[in-house]
Structure formats: structure tokens, C-alpha cells
Amino acid sequence: MNPRKDRYSRLHELDDFHGEPMGVDISSLEGLPFGMQFSGATPDEEKESYGDRKIPSASTSDSSLQADNAEEPTKSVGVTVSEQRRTTIISTKGGFAAVDLSSLEGLGHLYPTSSERPNWRPFSMKNLYIIMLIVVSLTLAGVQEYLCQKSQRLEKQGSGLVRYNQVENMPVSEFFCWKYLPTIVMVSYGVLWQIAAYEIQRLEPYYQLSQPTGNTAAKSLNLDYVTIWSYFVPYKAFKYRHWLVFVCSIGTILATTAAPSLQNPSLISVKNPHCHGVKDCGGDFANILRIQPIWSRLMTACLILVAILSTIMLFMLQRKSGLLSDPRGIAGVASMATKSHILRDFDGMDESLHDDIHKKLRHRRYILYKSTIWQGEFTKQTEFDPPELRVENPNPNPQPIILRTYVLLAFIAFMVVCLPFIPAISYTSLNKITRTLPWLPVLLSTLIKQIWATLEFNVKMLEPFYTLSKGNAHPEQTLTLDYQGTPYGLLPCKALLNRHYLVALIGIGSILGDILTITFSSLSLASETPSSFYSSSILSTTIVSIMIFSAFIAFLRRRRPFMPRQPSTIASILAFIHQSRMLDDFVDTELYTHSQMQDMLIRKGKTYGLGWFRGRDNRPHCAIDQEPMLSRYRHGVSYIRAQAPWEENIGV
């Protein structure tokens, strides 16, 4: 007999009881310490070992007290506390059905009874992928150091890696390996790191939930690493002591920003000191390509540091993820909330912002066990409570920061300023800037790419919810759709198939941002052939123009809020579905794969929306639910206040 199973079966029976709640104080039913719950002792032995704090069941009440209660019947709940024995005796009489509260002895929350945890992980988090990152990092560092030492040996002989008179006379293969191949390799290397970092950051909340005692809402349900700017992730991860995310984010910044910026100035072209001109070299070449030792050694050190961080990640990823399958989309979260009472914690939070959700959930721990999110124990104090005093904004903007008007317009303005900078350093005397600061163009292009990546993450995260906000949406394009797990380069194709043209446009811009890093690194007239110089200049100008156009389209289409908060956390999605009638379709689906979930929802033939619905409690809620919809969501205009003000604040 499993007492924990019996306990939760009783809780489900209480959940089905629809009478008015009884005023029963069960705060004294603290139960046994956690260590005794699994000590293997019999109930009588555990009560004896617990000292004076004994908690008898209702059936072991004092007979004299039961006689007194029989003489004076009452419809209220009687609670008698014995001061000598510190016992609590609960009895119920009246019109309500009798409920045996003895099943509530011990803990009132879930701790997993099995120490075995599942360990589903995407390929980019498996050992093979991380080992590949280590090997690539060390290989690149070794090649860079080899070229540096070879260049120094050749320099002592008055030579270099490549010798030439005019760039246009160089073989195409040598010119390509000099001007484009290193940047292509470093950009591809950064993309490999971004893929791993994204999956680690996306799945970190589920790992925190899968701990033996779960974790607080701030470190799990309300956690979001994906939609914030990548340079802020290390600070947040260090604050929450999520060391895997911290190590991974540092490695990603070094691989995507520092390494490409250091690589570009490490290759330099110098004049042959023995020549005074092309015709006065005595048969030797006028220009020599060498490795600059300082920049090269910095790059090598950066790559070795990245390899060390990869090795640390490899050991840290030996932990078990706690997942049985990929929790993709709204459906993946909904399937985890149908067997527990976690949705009760979200009552009255239909239009709440993240800070309000955190304020309500901050004293509760949550646990992921067998693909279901359970309520954990209450905590009296939390480490990351928001300040109690804050200025209330009557109409806050729920949009992600990058999609807010001033921020997105500032990013567009930054790219507009960079646009004339390209021909200026290409065709005017300002090209001295790229010769003096050869790392500057790569740094600017990398900065644009990183901000664009944040824009892409937010646009593709919001797309299923934007489709839901228009109503009558099919599940394969909303509930089971998750662009965030789409492999690099495939996003535009997948978005075009779903007719999500804005997502496709932003995805193309992300690929062009990587190409921009390559073309920006070649903006130097002294080391370019005329054809390659004009190609790099024109291509860079064209890419920046396309990105400006795409960002402006995103501003026009997504600047207005269409939902009360951004759905970037597990808690935000749960608050949208806590009273949804569609939850009945997700019962016993927590073990479904993504394709099984999608096929099941398609077979049901229902359509869905985001707006005001009549929930399972027969009250209006701002939610994601199956049609019909009472009203669409209008930011700043509450349907419940306009149509049913008597329902407001019920359940808060």
C-alpha cells in the first residue's frame, strides 16, 4: 500500500467536491520531518519517535470529547486543542459530507518516491556534441598557434606566409583562404556554440524543477534565459547559481564575439622592407602576409579558454535532465499540469504580469516528477523577492523589451547610422579606421547579429500566440508549434510553409547577419581585389538595408500588445490555461511525443484562440482555450470589467 498515492487520491476526491469550502484550520498538521517520511518505520513507531508532537487521526479522538460534541451538535467545524498533549482533534458535523482528514497526516506536498530520473536531452546537449566542441576549439587554437610560429620563423628569413605584388595577381584559392575562410570558420564555430547554449538555457527551468526537492518559482517556473540579451545571461545565471548556464553563456560570448573579433586583425599584410616599390624588389615580392603575434596569441588563449569551459560543461551535463521528452509548445506545458493541483496557484492571474505572478508564487516550491509539475513545500523566505514598494503602472507594456517602440526604433537607428559607414570606410579616406582598428568592423557586425538574435527569439516565440489572438486557430500552427527548437537555417523554410512570413523574414535576416560578419571583415581597399572589394561593399550595404527593412516591418506588425504578458516562462503559460476547458484533452498525454500530441489534437478537429473565454468554473477568463470565444483581447480594456464586473477579483 502506498500512503502517498492514497493521500493524493484523497486530494483528488476533495477536488471533485463542489460545496462551499469548510473553514478548517489544518495548519497544525505539520506531519513528520522529511527524513522520517522514508525511514521505513511503522506509523506507530514514527509517532513514538516524534516526541510530544503527536497528531492522531479523527478516529482516535478522546471519547469524552466525542460525547460532549454529541450532546451539543453544531453545523460549524469544531477544533479542540489539548494544551497538555498538544494534540489536535478535528470533527465535522452538519450538512457537509464527512471527510477523513487522517489521510492528510505528514507532508501536504509531493516529494518523489523514486530516485530515478529520466534523462531526455537534445542532441546539442549530448556528450558527443560537447566533445565535438572541445575538439574543434583545441584544433582551431592549435592551427592558430602553428601559423603564428611558422610566420615568425619565416619573418626571420625575411619572408611570410604569402608573398604577392598585387592582390589581383594572387591565386583565387590563396585569396579566399586569406580574406574569407577564417571568418567563415569562426562564424560557423560561433553558430555551433549558439545551438548548444540555446538548448541549455531553454531546458534549465525543467532541470531545476526535477531536483529531489524541486525549486522555487523564481528559479524554475518564472525563469527565462532565452529572450534576454545574451550578454546579460551570465549575470542572471550567476545570481541564481545556475552554473551550467553561466559557463555556457560565457563560452558562447567568447566564441561568437571575442574570437571572430580577434581573428580578423591577427592576419596582416606588410610591405617588404627590402623593396621600395613593385619594380624595385630585385625579383622579390612587394607585399608579405604575416601573423600578428599579439592578436594571434590572444585568439589562441580565447579558444583554449573556450575549450576549458566546454570540458566543464561536459562534466556538468552528466546530470539527468528530468525530462521524458521534449516539452515543446503550449501543449507540452499543458500536458504537465493535468494531474496535480498546480493550476490552483494561478487563480485570479489571467492578466497578471511576471512580477505579480512571482509575488504570488514566491513562497512555494515546485517539482517535476514523471512529466508532471507538482506543488512542493511552502517556504517562509525567498532569496529573490522583488521589492515590496514599487511604482504601479496603470497600463504597463507587456511586449518583450526588444519589441517595444523606443528600443526597436533605437536598434533601427543604429543600423541606419552603420549603413553610410560602409561606403564611407570603403571609398573615402576614412578607410584609415579599418587599418588602425581592424577589429572594429567585425565587432560592429557581431553586435548587430547578437541584437538581431534577440529580436528573432522574441518574434518566433510570440508567433503562435499572435495566431491565437486572431481566433479560430488550428492546433498544428499554435498549440504544438515551437519555432524556438527549430535548427539553425531551417527557420525560414518552416515559417514559409506555415505562412508566417514575418518569422521567415526575421529568420532570413539572422542568416544574413552571419554573412555580414564575413563581408564586414573585408572592407579594406589595400588588401582587396577590385572585384572582391566592390562585392564586399555592395553586399554589406544590401544586407544592412534588408535588415533595416525587416526590423521596420517587425515594428509595424508587433509594436502593439496583443496579450497581457509575454509567454516566455512556464508560469506565464500556466496562467493562460489554468481554467481552460481544453485541458480535458491533455489528460494522460504527459508521455506523448510531439507528433503524437499533434495528431491527437488534429483528430479532435477543434480550433483555439487567445482572448476571453468562459472557463471550467463558468466564469470569464483571459485565457488560451478552445472556441467559441467571448471576446478578443484588447490591451488596456478588460472584458470582465466591462461585461461582468461582479466576477472581478474572484479567486484572487
N, C-alpha and C positions, 0 to 999 in steps of 0.2 A: 504493500500500500504506500503510495506516495503522498505524504501530507501536503507537499507544495502543490501538487496537482489538485488535490481536494480543495485547498484554500482558494485557488484561482477559479475552480468550478463554482464555488460558493459566490465569489465576486461576480461571476457572470450571471448567476441567478439573481443577485441583488440588482444587477444592471437591467434585467428584464422587468423588475418590479416598478410599476409606473405610479405608485401612490405618492403622496406628499412626503418629503424626506422627514425622518424622525430625528428629533433633537437629542441624539445620543452622544455623550462625550466618551470617546474611547481613547482619549489621549494617554490614559494611564496604562493602556495595553501595550506597553513598550516591547514586551517579549524578551527573549533571551539574547545575550550577546551573539555577535556573528559567529564566533568560534564554536559556540555550543550548538549552533544550528546543524552542524555536520559532525558532531563529536561521536555519533553512533550510540549514545546513551539512550536509555528508555525515557519516556516522558516523565515518569515518577522520579527517576534518578536525576534528571535535569532540574526538576523543580526543587529537589532537596539541595542540589549543589548551588542553586541560585540564591541561597541565603534567605533573608526575611522577605524579600520581594516576591511573593507568590501570587500567581494570577490564576485563580480557579475558574473553571467554566461555570456557565449559568446553572448547570445541573448539579453542582456541588455547593450550592448556596446553603447558608445556615437555615435549619428547619424552623427555628423560632421566628426568623425574619420573614420566611415564606408564610408562616401563619399570620403574622401581623399584616402582611400585604393582602392576605385573603380576606381579612376582616374589613379592610379599608380599600376597596377597589378604586382605581383611578384610571383615567384614559391617558395620562401622561406617562412618560418613562421614568421609573424610579431608580435612582442610583444611590446606594448606601456604601459609605466608605468606613471601614473599621480602622480606628486610629492605632489599636494595639498591633494588629497583624498586618496593617497596610494592605488590605485586600480590597478588591473592587468586585461588587456583586451587581449584576445587571439583570433586571427582569422587565418584561414588557407585558402590558395588558391593554386592553381596549379593542378598538375596531380593526387594528392592523394585524396582518398575518404574523405569526410567531417566526422569529429569525434566530437561529442558534449562532450566537457570536463566538462560541468556543473555537470555531474554525479560524478565527482571526488572531489566535494566540501567536506570539512570536513576531517576526518581522511582517510589516504590511507592504512590502515591496519585493521585487524579484531579485534574487541572486542566482546565476546559472548553477545548476546542479552538476553539469558536466564540464570538466576541464578542457575537453577537446574543442577546438575552434576551427571552423572551416578556413580555407586559405586560397580563395579565388583571387587571382591577380591578372591584370592585363599583361600582354607580352612585354611592354616597355618597363614593367616593374619586376620582371623575372631575372634570375641570375645571369642568364645568357646575354641579355641586353646590357646589363650593367657591366659585365665583364668586357663586352664589346666596347663600351665607353672608355673603360680603363685602358684597353689595348690601343684604341685609336688615340687617346690622349698621350700615352707614352710614345707611340710611333711618331706622332707629329712633333713632340718635343725632341725625340732623337734625330729626326730628319733636320729640324731647325738647327740643332747644335752641330750636326755633321756639316751642314752647309756653311755655318759660321766658321768652324775651324778650317774647312777647306778654303774659304775665302781669305782667311788670314794667312794661310800658307802661300796662296797664290799672290797675295799682296806683297809679301816679302820678295817675291820673284818679279814684282812689277807688273803682274797680270791680275786677272779676276775671273769670276765665274763665266761671264760672257763678254766678248770684245766685239765692238762694232764701230763703224764710222757714222752711218746714218741709220735711224730706226727703220726706215722703209726698206733698207737693204738686208735687214735681218730675216732669217728663215721664219716662216709663219709659226712653226712649232715652238721655236725659242721665244718668239714674241708672246705667244699665248701663255706659255709656261711662266713668263715673267709678269705680265700685266694682269692676267685674268685667273689663271689656275689657282694661285694661293688664296685669293679672295673667295673663289667658288668653294674651295675645300673648307675654309674657315666658316663660311656661311652655312654650308651643309652640316658641319660639325655642330654649330650652334642650334640648328634645327633638331638634330638628334637629342640634344640636351633639353630643348623645349618640350619635346614629346614626352620624355620621362618626367620632367618637372610638372607638367600639366596633370598627368595621371596621379602622381603622388599627392599633389595639392587637392585634387578633386576627391580622392578617396580617404583623405586624412580624417574627416569627421566620422566616417564609419569605423575606422580603426579605433578612434577614441571611444566610440560607443561600445565596441566589442571587448573592452577591458573587463576583467573579472568583476569589478565593482562599478563599471560604467564610467561616466564622466559628467561634469556639469554641462549645462546647456551652452554656456559661453564657449566651451572647448569642443562642442560637438554639434548640437542642433543649430546653433546660431553662428557656426564657424564658416567663414568664406575666405578662401585664398585665391580663387580663380579670377574673380572680376576686378581685383585691385591691381594697381600698377606693380609690375614685377619688382621694382626697386624698393617697394615698401613691404614686400613679403618677408624678408629676413627679420625686420624689426618685429612684426607681428608674431612670427614663429618663435622668436627668442622670448617675447613677452609671455606667450602661452607654453613655453618649454616643449614645443613640438620640434625635436631636434632633427628628425629626418627631413622635415620641410625646410628647416633652417639651413642644413648642409646642402640640400638640393638647390635651394634658391641662390645661395652664394655661388655654387658651381655653375648654375645657369647664367648668372650675371657675368661671371668671368669668361665663360665660353661664348656668349653671344655679344658681349660689348667689349670687354678688355682685350681678348685675344685678337679679334679682327682689327681693332684699332692699333695694336702693337705690331701686327704683321706688316701692315702697309708701309710704314717708314723703315722697316728693317732691310728692305731692298732698295739700294740707292745706285744711281748712275753717276760716275765721276769722270772728270777729264783725265786723259792720260798725261801724267806730269812730264813725260818726255816729248810731248807733242805741243806745238804752238798753233796747230791748225790741221785740217784734214790732209792737206798736201805736204805738210812739213812734219811727217812722222817717220820718215825713213822706212816705209813699208809696214809700219806698225798701225794699230787701230787707234782712233782718236778718243773713243769712249770705252769705259770699263764698267761692268756691273758687279757690285760687291755687296756683301752683307755688313750692315752696320752693327758692330758688336753689342753696343749698349741696348738698342731696341731688341736685338735678337735674343740676348740673354734674359731680358725682361719677359719676352714672349715665352721662352723656354721655361722659366720659373713659373709663369702663369699656367702653362699646360701641365707641369708637374704637380702644381697645387690642385688643379682640377682632377688629375688622376688620383691624388690622395683623397680628395673629397669623394670621388667615385668609389674608392675602396671602402671608405667609411660607410657609404650608402649600401654597399654590398652586404656588409655585416649587419647593418640596421634593418635591412629588408628581409632578414631571416625570420623576423616576427611574422605571425599569422595575421592575415588581413581581417578575419572575422566575417568574410562575405562568402556566400554560396554561389552568387552570380553577379553580373554587372547591374548595379542599381541605376538604370538609365531612365531618364524622363520622369514625368509626373506619375506614371503608372508604377514605376519602380518604387517610389516613395510610398504611394498609396497601398501597395501590397504589403508593406511592412507595418501598417498601422491598424489592421483589421482584427487582430487577436488580443490586443491589450487595451488598457484604458487610457492610453496616452492622449487620445483626442479630447478627453475631458479637460485637459490643461489648457486648451485653446478656446474655450468658451468665451464669447464676447470679444474676440480678437480679429474679427473679419477685416476691419480697416486699420488695424494697428500697424505701426512702423516697427522697425527692427529693435529700436531702443525700448519700446513699450513691451514687445514680446520678451526681450531679455529680462526686463524688470519683473515680469510675472514668473518666468521660468528659472530665475537665477538661484532659487533655493531648492532645486530638485536635480537629482542625478538621473541619467537615462542610460539604458543598457540595450545593446543589440545582441539578441540571443535567438539562434535558429531563424534568422532572417526576419525577425520581428523586433520592433523597438518597444521596450518595456519601461515602465516607470521605476526608478530606483529610489533610494532613500532621500529624505529631506536633509538639507544642510542648513545650519543656522547662519553661517557666514560664507561669503564667496569672495574670491580673490580679485575678481574683476567687475565689481559692481559699478554701474555708472553713477555719476554724481547725482545726489538727490535733488539739488537745486539746479534747474536749467530753464532757459527761456523757452516758453511754449510758442511754437509757430502755428498759427491757426490753420495754415494751408501749406504744409511742407511739401517739397518736391520729392516724389518717390523715385524719380529716374536715377539710374546709375550716374555717378559723377561725370564720366566722360561724355554722357549724352545730354547733360544739362547745357542750357543755352550758352552761358558765358564760357564754360570750359571748352566745349566743342568749337565755338567760334574762335577762341584763343588758339586752339590747335590748327584750325584752318588758316588763321592769320599767320601763324608761324611757318606753315608750308608756303604761303603766298610770299613771305619775305625770302624764303630759301629759293623760290623759283627764279627771280632775276639774278640771284647769287651765282647760279650755274653758268650762264653765258658770261657773266662779269669776270669770273676767275678763269674762263676759257679763252676769251678773246681780248681781254684788256690787260693792263699792267698789274691788275690785282692777282694775276697768277703767281705772283711772288708769295702770296699767302700759302698756297699749297706746297711751294718749295720750302718755305720756312717751317710751316706746321703741316707736314704731310699726313698726320693722323686726323686732322680736323674734318675733312670731308667724310671719312668713314665714321667718325663719331657722330656727326650730324645725321647721316643716313641711318645709323643704328638707333639713334634716339627717335627718329620718325618711325622706324619699324617697331620699336617697343611700344610706343604710344598707340600705334595702329593695331598692334596685337591686343591691347586692352579694349580698343573700340570693337574689334572683331569678336572677342569673347562676349562682350555685353550684347551686341546685336544678335548673335546667334543664340544666346541664352534667352533673349526676350521673344524670339520669333514664334515659338509655339504658343506663348501667352498672347501675343498680338493677334494671332489667328483665332484663338479662343475668344478674344474680346469682340470679334465681329460676329460671333454666334454661328450655330449650325455647322460646327467644325467636325471633321472626321477624325477618329482616334489615331490613325496612322500618321497624320500630319500635326498632331497635338500631344496627346497623352503619352504615346510611345516614341515620339520624335525627340532625339537628343543630338543636336549638332556638335555639342561640346566634346563628344567622344569620336568625332569623325577624323580619320587620319589626315595628316598634312597633305595638301594638294588635291584632295578629293572633295573638299567642301563645296567649291563652286559647282561641280557636276551634280552632287546630291541636291543642292539647293535649286538648281535649274530644273531637275526632274520633279521637284515638289512645287515649282513655280514660285519660289521665294526669291525673287530677283534681287532684292536689296542684300540679302545674305550672300548671294552669288557675287554681287558687285564688290562687297567688302572682302570676301574671300579672295577674289582676283587681286584686289589691292594689297592683300597680305603677301601674295606671291611676288607681286611687282616690287614690294618693299625689300625683299631679299635681292632681287635683281638690281635695285637702286644702289645697294651697298657695293655691288660689283662695279657698276658704271661710275659711281662717285669716286671710287679709288683710282680711276684712270684719268681724272681731269688735270692733266699736266701736259702742256704743249711740248715741253722739252723732251719728253720720253714717249711720244706717241707718233705713229704714222699719221699722215693727214686723214686717211680714211677712218682709222680707228678713233682718232681724236674727234672728228665730226660725228661719228656714230655714237660714241660715249656721251658727247654733249647733247645731241638731239634726243637720244634715248632717255637720258636723265631728265631732261626738260619735259618730255612726253609723260614719263612715269609720274613725276610730281604733279603735273596737270591733271592726270587721271585720278590721282589720289585726292586732290583738292575737290574735283567734281564729285567723287564718290562720297567724301565726307560731307559735302554740302547736301547731297541727296539724303544721306542719313539724318542730317539735321532737320530737313524739311519733313521727313516721314516719321521721325521718332522723337521730336522735341516735346510733343505734348504727352503728358502722363495718361496711360490707358489702364492702369491698375493701381491699387492703393500703396503698394510697396514692390520693390524689386525681388524676384523669386530666386535669390542667389543662395539661400540656405535651406536646409531640411525643414527648419521650423516655419519658414515663410510658406512653404508648400503645404505643410500640415495645417496651418491656419486657414488656408484656402479650402481645404477639403474636410474639415472636422465635422461638418454637418451635411455633407453631400450625400444625396441618395444613390449616387453611382458607386459608393463604397461596397454595396452589396455584391457588385460584380467582381470585386477583388478579394472576396473571401477565399481562403485556401489557394491563393495564387503566389504566395511568397517564394515558392520554389520554381516558378515558371522561368523559362529562358525568355529573352527579349522577343524572339519570333513567336513563341507560344503565347505570350501575353498579347502581342499584336493580333494574331489570328483569332484569339478568343474575343477580343473587343470588336473586331471587324464582323465576326459572325453575329454578334448581338444587334448590329445594324443601328446603333444609337448615334446621335450627334451630341456635341458638347459645346459649352460656352463658358465665358468668364463674365460674370455680372451678378445680378440679384436673383436669387432662387429661393424657393420655399424648401427648407431643409427637412431633415428627418424628424425634427422636433416641431414641424409645422409652422415655423417662424421664418421670416425673410432673412437671408444671409447673403453677404457678398462672398461669392464662392466660385469654384470651378465645379461644374455639375452637368448632368445630362439635361437636355432640353425637355420641356419648354422653360424659357427664361422669363422672369417677371419684368426685368428692365436691364438695359445695358449699364455698365459702369460709367459714370461721369465724375471726373475728378473734382472734388470740392463740393459736389452735390450728392447728399446722402438720400437714397431712395427710402430708407427706413424712417428718416426724419420727416420726409415729405408725405409719405403714404401711410405709415404705421408708427407714429411717434410713441405710442404706448408700448411698442416692442423694444424700444431703445434701452440699452444697458441691462437687459435681462440676461442673466447668466454671467455677468461680469463679477 
